């Protein structure tokens, strides 16, 4: 029979592995969404309105609100949600 300490370590290790798998899946899914304009709009639950080579608009089918998406360093982002914050100016 295993000691209680070994059981706790095994449970903790299993929990860390499971959390790591979920985090890796989230990171992969998010990175894939940022690659294409249409995919990014869909990932956010929006519908494509119009698109140019470096910008586009999507709308929320429920509220009707329109969002601007921009291409930034080869990835698509919500215009006001760029990864560099105020440093993008």
PDB file of N, CA, C and O in Angstrom:
ATOM      1  N   UNK A   1       0.837  -1.191   0.000  1.00  0.00           N
ATOM      2  CA  UNK A   1       0.000   0.000   0.000  1.00  0.00           C
ATOM      3  C   UNK A   1       0.884   1.257   0.000  1.00  0.00           C
ATOM      4  O   UNK A   1       1.904   1.315   0.687  1.00  0.00           O
ATOM      5  N   UNK A   2       0.474   2.243  -0.773  1.00  0.00           N
ATOM      6  CA  UNK A   2       1.253   3.477  -0.864  1.00  0.00           C
ATOM      7  C   UNK A   2       1.023   4.343   0.364  1.00  0.00           C
ATOM      8  O   UNK A   2      -0.039   4.305   0.986  1.00  0.00           O
ATOM      9  N   UNK A   3       2.029   5.112   0.691  1.00  0.00           N
ATOM     10  CA  UNK A   3       1.891   6.024   1.824  1.00  0.00           C
ATOM     11  C   UNK A   3       1.008   7.211   1.430  1.00  0.00           C
ATOM     12  O   UNK A   3       0.895   7.525   0.246  1.00  0.00           O
ATOM     13  N   UNK A   4       0.381   7.874   2.408  1.00  0.00           N
ATOM     14  CA  UNK A   4      -0.474   9.030   2.099  1.00  0.00           C
ATOM     15  C   UNK A   4       0.285  10.151   1.383  1.00  0.00           C
ATOM     16  O   UNK A   4      -0.291  10.857   0.556  1.00  0.00           O
ATOM     17  N   UNK A   5       1.560  10.316   1.691  1.00  0.00           N
ATOM     18  CA  UNK A   5       2.356  11.362   1.044  1.00  0.00           C
ATOM     19  C   UNK A   5       2.521  11.066  -0.446  1.00  0.00           C
ATOM     20  O   UNK A   5       2.407  11.969  -1.275  1.00  0.00           O
ATOM     21  N   UNK A   6       2.787   9.815  -0.786  1.00  0.00           N
ATOM     22  CA  UNK A   6       2.934   9.449  -2.203  1.00  0.00           C
ATOM     23  C   UNK A   6       1.621   9.619  -2.936  1.00  0.00           C
ATOM     24  O   UNK A   6       1.616  10.030  -4.096  1.00  0.00           O
ATOM     25  N   UNK A   7       0.507   9.312  -2.291  1.00  0.00           N
ATOM     26  CA  UNK A   7      -0.804   9.483  -2.923  1.00  0.00           C
ATOM     27  C   UNK A   7      -1.074  10.959  -3.196  1.00  0.00           C
ATOM     28  O   UNK A   7      -1.566  11.323  -4.263  1.00  0.00           O
ATOM     29  N   UNK A   8      -0.749  11.795  -2.228  1.00  0.00           N
ATOM     30  CA  UNK A   8      -0.955  13.240  -2.405  1.00  0.00           C
ATOM     31  C   UNK A   8      -0.088  13.780  -3.536  1.00  0.00           C
ATOM     32  O   UNK A   8      -0.546  14.590  -4.342  1.00  0.00           O
ATOM     33  N   UNK A   9       1.153  13.336  -3.594  1.00  0.00           N
ATOM     34  CA  UNK A   9       2.047  13.765  -4.665  1.00  0.00           C
ATOM     35  C   UNK A   9       1.526  13.310  -6.030  1.00  0.00           C
ATOM     36  O   UNK A   9       1.584  14.061  -7.003  1.00  0.00           O
ATOM     37  N   UNK A  10       1.026  12.095  -6.095  1.00  0.00           N
ATOM     38  CA  UNK A  10       0.478  11.579  -7.344  1.00  0.00           C
ATOM     39  C   UNK A  10      -0.753  12.370  -7.786  1.00  0.00           C
ATOM     40  O   UNK A  10      -0.899  12.685  -8.967  1.00  0.00           O
ATOM     41  N   UNK A  11      -1.632  12.690  -6.845  1.00  0.00           N
ATOM     42  CA  UNK A  11      -2.824  13.488  -7.151  1.00  0.00           C
ATOM     43  C   UNK A  11      -2.410  14.890  -7.590  1.00  0.00           C
ATOM     44  O   UNK A  11      -2.962  15.416  -8.557  1.00  0.00           O
ATOM     45  N   UNK A  12      -1.466  15.495  -6.911  1.00  0.00           N
ATOM     46  CA  UNK A  12      -1.004  16.840  -7.274  1.00  0.00           C
ATOM     47  C   UNK A  12      -0.361  16.829  -8.657  1.00  0.00           C
ATOM     48  O   UNK A  12      -0.599  17.732  -9.459  1.00  0.00           O
ATOM     49  N   UNK A  13       0.448  15.817  -8.938  1.00  0.00           N
ATOM     50  CA  UNK A  13       1.084  15.712 -10.242  1.00  0.00           C
ATOM     51  C   UNK A  13       0.034  15.550 -11.343  1.00  0.00           C
ATOM     52  O   UNK A  13       0.130  16.193 -12.388  1.00  0.00           O
ATOM     53  N   UNK A  14      -0.953  14.706 -11.115  1.00  0.00           N
ATOM     54  CA  UNK A  14      -2.027  14.501 -12.095  1.00  0.00           C
ATOM     55  C   UNK A  14      -2.790  15.797 -12.334  1.00  0.00           C
ATOM     56  O   UNK A  14      -3.139  16.110 -13.472  1.00  0.00           O
ATOM     57  N   UNK A  15      -3.051  16.553 -11.273  1.00  0.00           N
ATOM     58  CA  UNK A  15      -3.757  17.824 -11.410  1.00  0.00           C
ATOM     59  C   UNK A  15      -2.945  18.812 -12.242  1.00  0.00           C
ATOM     60  O   UNK A  15      -3.495  19.503 -13.100  1.00  0.00           O
ATOM     61  N   UNK A  16      -1.652  18.880 -11.993  1.00  0.00           N
ATOM     62  CA  UNK A  16      -0.781  19.784 -12.760  1.00  0.00           C
ATOM     63  C   UNK A  16      -0.768  19.387 -14.237  1.00  0.00           C
ATOM     64  O   UNK A  16      -0.825  20.256 -15.107  1.00  0.00           O
ATOM     65  N   UNK A  17      -0.695  18.113 -14.526  1.00  0.00           N
ATOM     66  CA  UNK A  17      -0.696  17.634 -15.913  1.00  0.00           C
ATOM     67  C   UNK A  17      -2.012  17.981 -16.599  1.00  0.00           C
ATOM     68  O   UNK A  17      -2.006  18.462 -17.732  1.00  0.00           O
ATOM     69  N   UNK A  18      -3.132  17.747 -15.935  1.00  0.00           N
ATOM     70  CA  UNK A  18      -4.448  18.043 -16.525  1.00  0.00           C
ATOM     71  C   UNK A  18      -4.600  19.541 -16.777  1.00  0.00           C
ATOM     72  O   UNK A  18      -5.064  19.946 -17.843  1.00  0.00           O
ATOM     73  N   UNK A  19      -4.217  20.357 -15.813  1.00  0.00           N
ATOM     74  CA  UNK A  19      -4.289  21.818 -15.994  1.00  0.00           C
ATOM     75  C   UNK A  19      -3.375  22.249 -17.135  1.00  0.00           C
ATOM     76  O   UNK A  19      -3.752  23.108 -17.932  1.00  0.00           O
ATOM     77  N   UNK A  20      -2.195  21.674 -17.224  1.00  0.00           N
ATOM     78  CA  UNK A  20      -1.267  21.993 -18.318  1.00  0.00           C
ATOM     79  C   UNK A  20      -1.843  21.652 -19.680  1.00  0.00           C
ATOM     80  O   UNK A  20      -1.669  22.406 -20.638  1.00  0.00           O
ATOM     81  N   UNK A  21      -2.528  20.524 -19.772  1.00  0.00           N
ATOM     82  CA  UNK A  21      -3.152  20.131 -21.044  1.00  0.00           C
ATOM     83  C   UNK A  21      -4.230  21.130 -21.443  1.00  0.00           C
ATOM     84  O   UNK A  21      -4.298  21.534 -22.604  1.00  0.00           O
ATOM     85  N   UNK A  22      -5.074  21.536 -20.492  1.00  0.00           N
ATOM     86  CA  UNK A  22      -6.123  22.515 -20.792  1.00  0.00           C
ATOM     87  C   UNK A  22      -5.530  23.859 -21.194  1.00  0.00           C
ATOM     88  O   UNK A  22      -6.037  24.513 -22.105  1.00  0.00           O
ATOM     89  N   UNK A  23      -4.464  24.275 -20.522  1.00  0.00           N
ATOM     90  CA  UNK A  23      -3.827  25.551 -20.864  1.00  0.00           C
ATOM     91  C   UNK A  23      -3.204  25.492 -22.254  1.00  0.00           C
ATOM     92  O   UNK A  23      -3.326  26.446 -23.022  1.00  0.00           O
ATOM     93  N   UNK A  24      -2.545  24.396 -22.586  1.00  0.00           N
ATOM     94  CA  UNK A  24      -1.935  24.248 -23.913  1.00  0.00           C
ATOM     95  C   UNK A  24      -3.000  24.280 -24.997  1.00  0.00           C
ATOM     96  O   UNK A  24      -2.801  24.901 -26.041  1.00  0.00           O
ATOM     97  N   UNK A  25      -4.129  23.618 -24.763  1.00  0.00           N
ATOM     98  CA  UNK A  25      -5.215  23.628 -25.746  1.00  0.00           C
ATOM     99  C   UNK A  25      -5.751  25.040 -25.943  1.00  0.00           C
ATOM    100  O   UNK A  25      -6.013  25.446 -27.075  1.00  0.00           O
ATOM    101  N   UNK A  26      -5.917  25.794 -24.859  1.00  0.00           N
ATOM    102  CA  UNK A  26      -6.416  27.167 -24.937  1.00  0.00           C
ATOM    103  C   UNK A  26      -5.438  28.040 -25.725  1.00  0.00           C
ATOM    104  O   UNK A  26      -5.861  28.847 -26.553  1.00  0.00           O
ATOM    105  N   UNK A  27      -4.158  27.891 -25.480  1.00  0.00           N
ATOM    106  CA  UNK A  27      -3.145  28.687 -26.180  1.00  0.00           C
ATOM    107  C   UNK A  27      -3.146  28.353 -27.668  1.00  0.00           C
ATOM    108  O   UNK A  27      -3.088  29.257 -28.502  1.00  0.00           O
ATOM    109  N   UNK A  28      -3.210  27.089 -28.007  1.00  0.00           N
ATOM    110  CA  UNK A  28      -3.225  26.673 -29.416  1.00  0.00           C
ATOM    111  C   UNK A  28      -4.465  27.196 -30.125  1.00  0.00           C
ATOM    112  O   UNK A  28      -4.369  27.724 -31.233  1.00  0.00           O
ATOM    113  N   UNK A  29      -5.630  27.054 -29.495  1.00  0.00           N
ATOM    114  CA  UNK A  29      -6.880  27.528 -30.093  1.00  0.00           C
ATOM    115  C   UNK A  29      -6.850  29.043 -30.304  1.00  0.00           C
ATOM    116  O   UNK A  29      -7.268  29.538 -31.351  1.00  0.00           O
ATOM    117  N   UNK A  30      -6.360  29.766 -29.314  1.00  0.00           N
ATOM    118  CA  UNK A  30      -6.281  31.226 -29.415  1.00  0.00           C
ATOM    119  C   UNK A  30      -5.325  31.641 -30.525  1.00  0.00           C
ATOM    120  O   UNK A  30      -5.646  32.534 -31.309  1.00  0.00           O
ATOM    121  N   UNK A  31      -4.164  31.014 -30.605  1.00  0.00           N
ATOM    122  CA  UNK A  31      -3.197  31.345 -31.652  1.00  0.00           C
ATOM    123  C   UNK A  31      -3.761  31.062 -33.038  1.00  0.00           C
ATOM    124  O   UNK A  31      -3.551  31.849 -33.960  1.00  0.00           O
ATOM    125  N   UNK A  32      -4.470  29.957 -33.198  1.00  0.00           N
ATOM    126  CA  UNK A  32      -5.082  29.636 -34.492  1.00  0.00           C
ATOM    127  C   UNK A  32      -6.148  30.654 -34.855  1.00  0.00           C
ATOM    128  O   UNK A  32      -6.278  31.009 -36.026  1.00  0.00           O
ATOM    129  N   UNK A  33      -6.907  31.128 -33.892  1.00  0.00           N
ATOM    130  CA  UNK A  33      -7.959  32.113 -34.164  1.00  0.00           C
ATOM    131  C   UNK A  33      -7.372  33.425 -34.684  1.00  0.00           C
ATOM    132  O   UNK A  33      -7.969  34.060 -35.554  1.00  0.00           O
ATOM    133  N   UNK A  34      -6.230  33.836 -34.174  1.00  0.00           N
ATOM    134  CA  UNK A  34      -5.620  35.105 -34.570  1.00  0.00           C
ATOM    135  C   UNK A  34      -5.005  35.058 -35.976  1.00  0.00           C
ATOM    136  O   UNK A  34      -4.641  36.106 -36.509  1.00  0.00           O
ATOM    137  N   UNK A  35      -4.880  33.898 -36.576  1.00  0.00           N
ATOM    138  CA  UNK A  35      -4.210  33.773 -37.873  1.00  0.00           C
ATOM    139  C   UNK A  35      -5.049  34.285 -39.045  1.00  0.00           C
ATOM    140  O   UNK A  35      -4.499  34.847 -39.992  1.00  0.00           O
ATOM    141  N   UNK A  36      -6.365  34.100 -38.997  1.00  0.00           N
ATOM    142  CA  UNK A  36      -7.244  34.490 -40.113  1.00  0.00           C
ATOM    143  C   UNK A  36      -8.320  35.438 -39.619  1.00  0.00           C
ATOM    144  O   UNK A  36      -8.840  35.276 -38.515  1.00  0.00           O
ATOM    145  N   UNK A  37      -8.655  36.434 -40.439  1.00  0.00           N
ATOM    146  CA  UNK A  37      -9.690  37.409 -40.076  1.00  0.00           C
ATOM    147  C   UNK A  37     -11.020  36.718 -39.804  1.00  0.00           C
ATOM    148  O   UNK A  37     -11.660  36.967 -38.782  1.00  0.00           O
ATOM    149  N   UNK A  38     -11.432  35.849 -40.725  1.00  0.00           N
ATOM    150  CA  UNK A  38     -12.720  35.173 -40.583  1.00  0.00           C
ATOM    151  C   UNK A  38     -12.735  34.282 -39.344  1.00  0.00           C
ATOM    152  O   UNK A  38     -13.729  34.222 -38.620  1.00  0.00           O
ATOM    153  N   UNK A  39     -11.622  33.593 -39.111  1.00  0.00           N
ATOM    154  CA  UNK A  39     -11.519  32.730 -37.945  1.00  0.00           C
ATOM    155  C   UNK A  39     -11.566  33.508 -36.642  1.00  0.00           C
ATOM    156  O   UNK A  39     -12.132  33.046 -35.651  1.00  0.00           O
ATOM    157  N   UNK A  40     -10.965  34.699 -36.650  1.00  0.00           N
ATOM    158  CA  UNK A  40     -10.959  35.516 -35.445  1.00  0.00           C
ATOM    159  C   UNK A  40     -12.355  36.033 -35.128  1.00  0.00           C
ATOM    160  O   UNK A  40     -12.780  36.020 -33.973  1.00  0.00           O
ATOM    161  N   UNK A  41     -13.070  36.490 -36.161  1.00  0.00           N
ATOM    162  CA  UNK A  41     -14.448  36.946 -35.949  1.00  0.00           C
ATOM    163  C   UNK A  41     -15.309  35.799 -35.411  1.00  0.00           C
ATOM    164  O   UNK A  41     -16.071  35.973 -34.459  1.00  0.00           O
ATOM    165  N   UNK A  42     -15.178  34.648 -36.023  1.00  0.00           N
ATOM    166  CA  UNK A  42     -15.956  33.477 -35.601  1.00  0.00           C
ATOM    167  C   UNK A  42     -15.604  33.074 -34.161  1.00  0.00           C
ATOM    168  O   UNK A  42     -16.489  32.747 -33.371  1.00  0.00           O
ATOM    169  N   UNK A  43     -14.322  33.101 -33.834  1.00  0.00           N
ATOM    170  CA  UNK A  43     -13.868  32.745 -32.485  1.00  0.00           C
ATOM    171  C   UNK A  43     -14.488  33.663 -31.436  1.00  0.00           C
ATOM    172  O   UNK A  43     -14.767  33.233 -30.317  1.00  0.00           O
ATOM    173  N   UNK A  44     -14.704  34.933 -31.798  1.00  0.00           N
ATOM    174  CA  UNK A  44     -15.324  35.893 -30.893  1.00  0.00           C
ATOM    175  C   UNK A  44     -16.851  35.844 -30.953  1.00  0.00           C
ATOM    176  O   UNK A  44     -17.523  36.573 -30.222  1.00  0.00           O
ATOM    177  N   UNK A  45     -17.400  34.995 -31.815  1.00  0.00           N
ATOM    178  CA  UNK A  45     -18.853  34.880 -31.930  1.00  0.00           C
ATOM    179  C   UNK A  45     -19.477  35.966 -32.780  1.00  0.00           C
ATOM    180  O   UNK A  45     -20.654  36.286 -32.613  1.00  0.00           O
ATOM    181  N   UNK A  46     -18.703  36.539 -33.691  1.00  0.00           N
ATOM    182  CA  UNK A  46     -19.157  37.650 -34.526  1.00  0.00           C
ATOM    183  C   UNK A  46     -19.303  37.204 -35.976  1.00  0.00           C
ATOM    184  O   UNK A  46     -18.808  36.147 -36.367  1.00  0.00           O
ATOM    185  N   UNK A  47     -19.990  38.026 -36.765  1.00  0.00           N
ATOM    186  CA  UNK A  47     -20.155  37.752 -38.201  1.00  0.00           C
ATOM    187  C   UNK A  47     -19.407  38.814 -38.997  1.00  0.00           C
ATOM    188  O   UNK A  47     -19.418  39.992 -38.642  1.00  0.00           O
ATOM    189  N   UNK A  48     -18.755  38.383 -40.081  1.00  0.00           N
ATOM    190  CA  UNK A  48     -17.969  39.278 -40.930  1.00  0.00           C
ATOM    191  C   UNK A  48     -18.894  40.243 -41.663  1.00  0.00           C
ATOM    192  O   UNK A  48     -19.915  39.840 -42.221  1.00  0.00           O
ATOM    193  N   UNK A  49     -18.521  41.532 -41.653  1.00  0.00           N
ATOM    194  CA  UNK A  49     -19.250  42.553 -42.407  1.00  0.00           C
ATOM    195  C   UNK A  49     -18.449  42.914 -43.649  1.00  0.00           C
ATOM    196  O   UNK A  49     -18.951  42.798 -44.767  1.00  0.00           O
ATOM    197  N   UNK A  50     -17.216  43.347 -43.462  1.00  0.00           N
ATOM    198  CA  UNK A  50     -16.346  43.734 -44.572  1.00  0.00           C
ATOM    199  C   UNK A  50     -14.893  43.595 -44.142  1.00  0.00           C
ATOM    200  O   UNK A  50     -14.580  43.616 -42.951  1.00  0.00           O
ATOM    201  N   UNK A  51     -14.001  43.451 -45.136  1.00  0.00           N
ATOM    202  CA  UNK A  51     -12.587  43.236 -44.824  1.00  0.00           C
ATOM    203  C   UNK A  51     -11.710  43.820 -45.919  1.00  0.00           C
ATOM    204  O   UNK A  51     -12.029  43.728 -47.105  1.00  0.00           O
ATOM    205  N   UNK A  52     -10.591  44.428 -45.504  1.00  0.00           N
ATOM    206  CA  UNK A  52      -9.530  44.827 -46.425  1.00  0.00           C
ATOM    207  C   UNK A  52      -8.313  43.973 -46.078  1.00  0.00           C
ATOM    208  O   UNK A  52      -8.422  43.017 -45.311  1.00  0.00           O
ATOM    209  N   UNK A  53      -7.164  44.314 -46.636  1.00  0.00           N
ATOM    210  CA  UNK A  53      -5.976  43.501 -46.367  1.00  0.00           C
ATOM    211  C   UNK A  53      -5.463  43.645 -44.937  1.00  0.00           C
ATOM    212  O   UNK A  53      -4.817  42.729 -44.427  1.00  0.00           O
ATOM    213  N   UNK A  54      -5.736  44.781 -44.273  1.00  0.00           N
ATOM    214  CA  UNK A  54      -5.198  44.978 -42.927  1.00  0.00           C
ATOM    215  C   UNK A  54      -6.226  45.415 -41.881  1.00  0.00           C
ATOM    216  O   UNK A  54      -5.861  45.748 -40.753  1.00  0.00           O
ATOM    217  N   UNK A  55      -7.500  45.415 -42.250  1.00  0.00           N
ATOM    218  CA  UNK A  55      -8.554  45.783 -41.294  1.00  0.00           C
ATOM    219  C   UNK A  55      -9.873  45.187 -41.756  1.00  0.00           C
ATOM    220  O   UNK A  55     -10.010  44.744 -42.896  1.00  0.00           O
ATOM    221  N   UNK A  56     -10.830  45.187 -40.857  1.00  0.00           N
ATOM    222  CA  UNK A  56     -12.140  44.674 -41.209  1.00  0.00           C
ATOM    223  C   UNK A  56     -13.132  44.947 -40.097  1.00  0.00           C
ATOM    224  O   UNK A  56     -12.764  45.378 -39.004  1.00  0.00           O
ATOM    225  N   UNK A  57     -14.399  44.688 -40.395  1.00  0.00           N
ATOM    226  CA  UNK A  57     -15.450  44.912 -39.417  1.00  0.00           C
ATOM    227  C   UNK A  57     -16.286  43.655 -39.271  1.00  0.00           C
ATOM    228  O   UNK A  57     -16.603  42.976 -40.248  1.00  0.00           O
ATOM    229  N   UNK A  58     -16.635  43.362 -38.027  1.00  0.00           N
ATOM    230  CA  UNK A  58     -17.514  42.235 -37.703  1.00  0.00           C
ATOM    231  C   UNK A  58     -18.615  42.777 -36.803  1.00  0.00           C
ATOM    232  O   UNK A  58     -18.414  43.753 -36.081  1.00  0.00           O
ATOM    233  N   UNK A  59     -19.783  42.137 -36.850  1.00  0.00           N
ATOM    234  CA  UNK A  59     -20.834  42.587 -35.950  1.00  0.00           C
ATOM    235  C   UNK A  59     -21.334  41.449 -35.079  1.00  0.00           C
ATOM    236  O   UNK A  59     -21.243  40.270 -35.422  1.00  0.00           O
ATOM    237  N   UNK A  60     -21.865  41.857 -33.938  1.00  0.00           N
ATOM    238  CA  UNK A  60     -22.463  40.915 -33.000  1.00  0.00           C
ATOM    239  C   UNK A  60     -23.897  40.685 -33.455  1.00  0.00           C
ATOM    240  O   UNK A  60     -24.689  41.627 -33.469  1.00  0.00           O
ATOM    241  N   UNK A  61     -24.256  39.445 -33.832  1.00  0.00           N
ATOM    242  CA  UNK A  61     -25.602  39.196 -34.331  1.00  0.00           C
ATOM    243  C   UNK A  61     -26.693  39.436 -33.288  1.00  0.00           C
ATOM    244  O   UNK A  61     -27.852  39.640 -33.649  1.00  0.00           O
ATOM    245  N   UNK A  62     -26.344  39.415 -32.016  1.00  0.00           N
ATOM    246  CA  UNK A  62     -27.347  39.615 -30.966  1.00  0.00           C
ATOM    247  C   UNK A  62     -27.586  41.100 -30.717  1.00  0.00           C
ATOM    248  O   UNK A  62     -28.725  41.562 -30.772  1.00  0.00           O
ATOM    249  N   UNK A  63     -26.518  41.851 -30.444  1.00  0.00           N
ATOM    250  CA  UNK A  63     -26.664  43.267 -30.102  1.00  0.00           C
ATOM    251  C   UNK A  63     -26.604  44.186 -31.315  1.00  0.00           C
ATOM    252  O   UNK A  63     -27.077  45.321 -31.257  1.00  0.00           O
ATOM    253  N   UNK A  64     -26.024  43.703 -32.417  1.00  0.00           N
ATOM    254  CA  UNK A  64     -25.864  44.538 -33.605  1.00  0.00           C
ATOM    255  C   UNK A  64     -24.640  45.432 -33.553  1.00  0.00           C
ATOM    256  O   UNK A  64     -24.368  46.154 -34.512  1.00  0.00           O
ATOM    257  N   UNK A  65     -23.896  45.399 -32.455  1.00  0.00           N
ATOM    258  CA  UNK A  65     -22.707  46.239 -32.325  1.00  0.00           C
ATOM    259  C   UNK A  65     -21.651  45.803 -33.335  1.00  0.00           C
ATOM    260  O   UNK A  65     -21.449  44.611 -33.566  1.00  0.00           O
ATOM    261  N   UNK A  66     -20.976  46.792 -33.936  1.00  0.00           N
ATOM    262  CA  UNK A  66     -19.940  46.529 -34.938  1.00  0.00           C
ATOM    263  C   UNK A  66     -18.573  46.729 -34.287  1.00  0.00           C
ATOM    264  O   UNK A  66     -18.353  47.695 -33.555  1.00  0.00           O
ATOM    265  N   UNK A  67     -17.661  45.799 -34.566  1.00  0.00           N
ATOM    266  CA  UNK A  67     -16.307  45.840 -34.020  1.00  0.00           C
ATOM    267  C   UNK A  67     -15.303  45.928 -35.156  1.00  0.00           C
ATOM    268  O   UNK A  67     -15.448  45.268 -36.185  1.00  0.00           O
ATOM    269  N   UNK A  68     -14.279  46.757 -34.955  1.00  0.00           N
ATOM    270  CA  UNK A  68     -13.202  46.865 -35.941  1.00  0.00           C
ATOM    271  C   UNK A  68     -12.086  45.907 -35.548  1.00  0.00           C
ATOM    272  O   UNK A  68     -11.658  45.869 -34.394  1.00  0.00           O
ATOM    273  N   UNK A  69     -11.619  45.131 -36.529  1.00  0.00           N
ATOM    274  CA  UNK A  69     -10.498  44.225 -36.337  1.00  0.00           C
ATOM    275  C   UNK A  69      -9.339  44.734 -37.175  1.00  0.00           C
ATOM    276  O   UNK A  69      -9.546  45.232 -38.282  1.00  0.00           O
ATOM    277  N   UNK A  70      -8.123  44.615 -36.660  1.00  0.00           N
ATOM    278  CA  UNK A  70      -6.944  45.079 -37.387  1.00  0.00           C
ATOM    279  C   UNK A  70      -5.876  43.989 -37.417  1.00  0.00           C
ATOM    280  O   UNK A  70      -5.777  43.157 -36.515  1.00  0.00           O
ATOM    281  N   UNK A  71      -5.091  44.023 -38.477  1.00  0.00           N
ATOM    282  CA  UNK A  71      -3.954  43.119 -38.607  1.00  0.00           C
ATOM    283  C   UNK A  71      -2.763  43.797 -37.946  1.00  0.00           C
ATOM    284  O   UNK A  71      -2.370  44.893 -38.344  1.00  0.00           O
ATOM    285  N   UNK A  72      -2.188  43.149 -36.936  1.00  0.00           N
ATOM    286  CA  UNK A  72      -1.074  43.717 -36.181  1.00  0.00           C
ATOM    287  C   UNK A  72       0.009  42.655 -36.070  1.00  0.00           C
ATOM    288  O   UNK A  72      -0.191  41.620 -35.434  1.00  0.00           O
ATOM    289  N   UNK A  73       1.153  42.913 -36.687  1.00  0.00           N
ATOM    290  CA  UNK A  73       2.287  41.983 -36.686  1.00  0.00           C
ATOM    291  C   UNK A  73       1.872  40.592 -37.157  1.00  0.00           C
ATOM    292  O   UNK A  73       2.274  39.583 -36.578  1.00  0.00           O
ATOM    293  N   UNK A  74       1.062  40.551 -38.213  1.00  0.00           N
ATOM    294  CA  UNK A  74       0.676  39.291 -38.835  1.00  0.00           C
ATOM    295  C   UNK A  74      -0.442  38.538 -38.144  1.00  0.00           C
ATOM    296  O   UNK A  74      -0.742  37.402 -38.512  1.00  0.00           O
ATOM    297  N   UNK A  75      -1.070  39.157 -37.140  1.00  0.00           N
ATOM    298  CA  UNK A  75      -2.165  38.505 -36.415  1.00  0.00           C
ATOM    299  C   UNK A  75      -3.342  39.462 -36.298  1.00  0.00           C
ATOM    300  O   UNK A  75      -3.156  40.678 -36.254  1.00  0.00           O
ATOM    301  N   UNK A  76      -4.550  38.918 -36.247  1.00  0.00           N
ATOM    302  CA  UNK A  76      -5.769  39.730 -36.160  1.00  0.00           C
ATOM    303  C   UNK A  76      -6.149  39.963 -34.705  1.00  0.00           C
ATOM    304  O   UNK A  76      -6.101  39.058 -33.872  1.00  0.00           O
ATOM    305  N   UNK A  77      -6.533  41.227 -34.424  1.00  0.00           N
ATOM    306  CA  UNK A  77      -6.946  41.615 -33.078  1.00  0.00           C
ATOM    307  C   UNK A  77      -8.108  42.590 -33.159  1.00  0.00           C
ATOM    308  O   UNK A  77      -8.317  43.248 -34.178  1.00  0.00           O
ATOM    309  N   UNK A  78      -8.860  42.671 -32.071  1.00  0.00           N
ATOM    310  CA  UNK A  78      -9.837  43.728 -31.906  1.00  0.00           C
ATOM    311  C   UNK A  78      -9.057  45.034 -31.866  1.00  0.00           C
ATOM    312  O   UNK A  78      -8.010  45.099 -31.223  1.00  0.00           O
ATOM    313  N   UNK A  79      -9.539  46.074 -32.534  1.00  0.00           N
ATOM    314  CA  UNK A  79      -8.779  47.319 -32.654  1.00  0.00           C
ATOM    315  C   UNK A  79      -8.352  47.870 -31.298  1.00  0.00           C
ATOM    316  O   UNK A  79      -7.211  48.306 -31.144  1.00  0.00           O
ATOM    317  N   UNK A  80      -9.240  47.858 -30.322  1.00  0.00           N
ATOM    318  CA  UNK A  80      -8.890  48.424 -29.017  1.00  0.00           C
ATOM    319  C   UNK A  80      -8.259  47.400 -28.072  1.00  0.00           C
ATOM    320  O   UNK A  80      -8.075  47.686 -26.889  1.00  0.00           O
ATOM    321  N   UNK A  81      -7.930  46.232 -28.572  1.00  0.00           N
ATOM    322  CA  UNK A  81      -7.414  45.154 -27.722  1.00  0.00           C
ATOM    323  C   UNK A  81      -6.062  44.630 -28.226  1.00  0.00           C
ATOM    324  O   UNK A  81      -5.800  43.429 -28.168  1.00  0.00           O
ATOM    325  N   UNK A  82      -5.218  45.521 -28.713  1.00  0.00           N
ATOM    326  CA  UNK A  82      -3.904  45.105 -29.199  1.00  0.00           C
ATOM    327  C   UNK A  82      -3.027  44.661 -28.035  1.00  0.00           C
ATOM    328  O   UNK A  82      -3.157  45.202 -26.937  1.00  0.00           O
ATOM    329  N   UNK A  83      -2.143  43.698 -28.240  1.00  0.00           N
ATOM    330  CA  UNK A  83      -1.354  43.134 -27.137  1.00  0.00           C
ATOM    331  C   UNK A  83      -0.349  44.097 -26.520  1.00  0.00           C
ATOM    332  O   UNK A  83       0.172  43.809 -25.442  1.00  0.00           O
ATOM    333  N   UNK A  84      -0.055  45.225 -27.155  1.00  0.00           N
ATOM    334  CA  UNK A  84       0.964  46.115 -26.607  1.00  0.00           C
ATOM    335  C   UNK A  84       0.369  47.278 -25.825  1.00  0.00           C
ATOM    336  O   UNK A  84       1.116  48.116 -25.321  1.00  0.00           O
ATOM    337  N   UNK A  85      -0.952  47.352 -25.708  1.00  0.00           N
ATOM    338  CA  UNK A  85      -1.592  48.413 -24.937  1.00  0.00           C
ATOM    339  C   UNK A  85      -1.281  49.798 -25.495  1.00  0.00           C
ATOM    340  O   UNK A  85      -1.290  49.986 -26.712  1.00  0.00           O
ATOM    341  N   UNK A  86      -1.006  50.768 -24.628  1.00  0.00           N
ATOM    342  CA  UNK A  86      -0.754  52.143 -25.067  1.00  0.00           C
ATOM    343  C   UNK A  86       0.561  52.283 -25.810  1.00  0.00           C
ATOM    344  O   UNK A  86       0.779  53.316 -26.444  1.00  0.00           O
ATOM    345  N   UNK A  87       1.442  51.308 -25.766  1.00  0.00           N
ATOM    346  CA  UNK A  87       2.734  51.374 -26.438  1.00  0.00           C
ATOM    347  C   UNK A  87       2.617  51.261 -27.944  1.00  0.00           C
ATOM    348  O   UNK A  87       3.593  51.516 -28.650  1.00  0.00           O
ATOM    349  N   UNK A  88       1.441  50.884 -28.466  1.00  0.00           N
ATOM    350  CA  UNK A  88       1.251  50.734 -29.919  1.00  0.00           C
ATOM    351  C   UNK A  88       1.171  52.064 -30.637  1.00  0.00           C
ATOM    352  O   UNK A  88       1.259  52.110 -31.864  1.00  0.00           O
ATOM    353  N   UNK A  89       1.006  53.139 -29.899  1.00  0.00           N
ATOM    354  CA  UNK A  89       0.852  54.453 -30.525  1.00  0.00           C
ATOM    355  C   UNK A  89       2.087  54.756 -31.260  1.00  0.00           C
ATOM    356  O   UNK A  89       2.194  55.818 -31.874  1.00  0.00           O
TER     357      UNK A  89
END
